[in-house]
Amino acid sequence: MGKVITLTLNPALDVSTTVEHVRPDTKLRCHAPRIDPGGGGVNVSRAMAKLGEQSLAFVALGGTIGQSLLTRLRDEGVTAVCYDIPGETRQSFAVRETSSGDQFRFVLPGPEWTPDLFASCLEALEPYLARGDIVVISGSFPPGLPATAARDVCSFAITRGAEVLVDTSGNALDTLIEQSSGKGLTLVMNKDEAERIAGAPVDVAGAGGLARRLVDQRAAETVITTLGALGALTVTREAAWHAAPPDTPIVSKVGAGDSFAAGYVIARNKGYAIDDALRHAMAAATSAVTTPATELCTREGAEHYLREIELEPL
């Protein structure tokens, strides 16, 4: 069993609050904020800690906001390595309007990167990589990097003997699909990305067909698609499975995807089969949607829902 390393190049300090009404051109008196370290890989590491497992969070951080994020991350018991970058780490803001229940999310851009900064970052990452590790590359990539950045990071880790799970979107995902060798790569997509790539709405069968096509063209060895209320599916060259979520009230969908990834990599790092890892991932995601605001999964919740996850072959 190796270690799990999460990589977050464009983290954010997440600020969430509530207000009764959202109106233009007026001061909105918000309630006391909740502040959390954020960004895809950061949240996967946080979710792993909540599930009772450790990871190494490799995070690019800058300025006083970056130091605040690092302190909060370590306060949660996450082992973190800071890669110093110029500029200030970004912030994101989530405001829930209590009168309607609607949530408004504002995400600022991160610091601009250069090719030299990216190359230096990979050099700093290399000493932490070992054969048998699982590297989780999750979230957006910083401004200034080309669409090939996701492909380059995946290749960098895989050629050093690690397996990679990548969860990204847009041009970075498209380039990865088009140019990846696929070896050692697990690709995670949500329903929105699957439908964008397919060019049409997808149900379980449609998402399974798209994933099969991506595996057959060697974009990845494993393709995982999360479909919200429809559950999630995993497709490899040998088999495909669908996990149906239990019927449970949804409090907040925030953090479900990162909790899903945490449950999956924990199981895979322990040597569980891919279908069993899908069950653990779905249980962690289900736990996450029962927690409020930006809360992630809980260990107790994931263990409870694991007994209710049903798997079926596709």
C-alpha positions, 0 to 999 in steps of 0.5 A, spaced: 500 500 500 502 506 497 500 513 500 495 518 497 497 524 494 492 530 493 495 535 488 491 542 488 494 548 484 488 553 484 486 552 491 481 557 494 479 559 501 472 558 501 467 563 505 460 561 506 454 565 509 447 566 509 442 572 508 435 573 508 434 576 501 439 578 495 438 584 492 442 589 487 444 596 489 444 595 497 448 593 503 446 585 504 447 584 512 450 577 512 450 572 518 457 570 521 461 566 515 464 559 515 471 559 513 474 553 510 480 551 506 478 549 499 479 546 492 478 540 489 484 536 492 484 540 498 477 537 499 479 530 498 484 530 503 479 533 508 474 528 506 479 522 507 481 525 514 474 525 516 473 518 514 479 516 518 485 516 513 491 520 512 493 523 505 499 528 503 496 534 500 501 538 496 498 545 495 500 551 491 499 557 496 501 564 496 500 570 500 496 571 507 490 568 504 494 562 502 497 561 509 490 562 512 488 556 508 494 552 510 493 553 517 486 551 517 488 545 513 493 543 518 488 544 524 483 539 521 489 534 521 491 534 514 498 533 512 500 538 507 506 541 503 506 548 501 509 550 494 510 557 495 507 561 489 507 569 488 501 573 489 495 571 493 491 565 493 484 566 491 477 566 495 470 563 493 464 566 496 457 562 497 451 566 500 445 562 501 438 566 501 434 564 507 428 566 504 428 562 498 434 557 499 437 559 493 445 559 493 449 564 490 456 562 489 462 567 487 469 564 485 475 569 484 481 567 479 487 565 482 494 567 481 497 567 474 502 562 473 508 561 468 511 555 464 517 556 469 513 556 475 509 550 473 516 546 471 518 548 478 512 546 481 513 539 478 520 538 481 518 540 488 513 534 487 517 529 485 521 527 491 514 526 494 512 521 489 513 513 490 511 507 486 505 505 488 502 511 490 495 514 488 495 521 486 489 525 486 489 531 481 482 535 482 479 542 481 481 547 476 488 549 473 491 556 474 490 562 469 496 562 465 497 554 464 495 551 457 490 546 456 495 540 456 497 542 464 493 536 466 496 531 461 503 533 463 501 532 471 498 525 469 504 523 465 509 526 470 506 522 476 505 515 472 512 515 469 514 515 476 510 509 478 504 512 481 497 511 479 493 517 478 485 519 479 484 526 475 477 530 476 477 536 472 473 540 467 473 544 460 479 544 456 483 541 461 479 535 460 478 535 453 486 535 452 487 529 457 482 525 453 485 527 446 492 526 448 493 521 454 496 514 453 490 512 458 495 507 462 495 508 470 489 513 469 482 513 472 478 519 469 472 522 473 467 526 470 460 529 473 453 529 469 455 536 466 461 534 463 459 527 460 453 531 457 458 536 454 462 531 451 457 527 449 453 533 446 446 530 449 443 529 455 445 522 458 442 517 463 445 511 466 446 507 459 448 513 455 453 515 461 455 508 460 456 508 453 460 514 453 465 511 458 466 505 454 468 509 448 473 513 452 476 506 455 476 503 448 480 509 445 485 508 451 483 515 454 483 512 461 484 505 464 477 507 468 472 512 467 467 514 473 461 518 472 457 521 477 450 522 476 447 525 482 440 522 484 442 517 478 448 514 482 455 513 479 458 508 474 465 505 473 467 502 467 473 498 465 476 494 459 473 488 463 467 490 466 462 496 468 458 497 474 452 502 477 451 504 484 445 506 486 444 511 492 439 510 497 433 514 498 435 520 503 434 527 504 439 532 501 441 537 505 447 540 501 450 537 495 457 541 496 462 537 497 459 530 495 464 529 489 470 530 493 467 526 498 466 521 493 473 521 490 476 520 497 472 514 499 474 511 492 481 512 493 481 510 500 478 503 498 483 502 492 489 504 496 487 498 501 487 494 495 479 493 494 476 491 487 474 497 483 466 495 484 467 495 492 471 501 491 465 504 487 460 502 493 465 506 498 465 512 494 458 512 493 457 511 501 461 517 502 458 521 497 451 520 500 454 522 507 456 528 504 449 530 501 446 529 508 451 534 512 449 542 511 453 547 507 460 546 505 461 540 510 464 534 507 462 526 509 463 523 516 466 517 517 459 514 521 455 516 515 459 513 510 459 507 514 452 507 515 450 508 508 455 503 505 450 497 507 445 501 503 449 501 496 446 497 491 451 495 485 449 492 479 453 490 473 452 494 466 
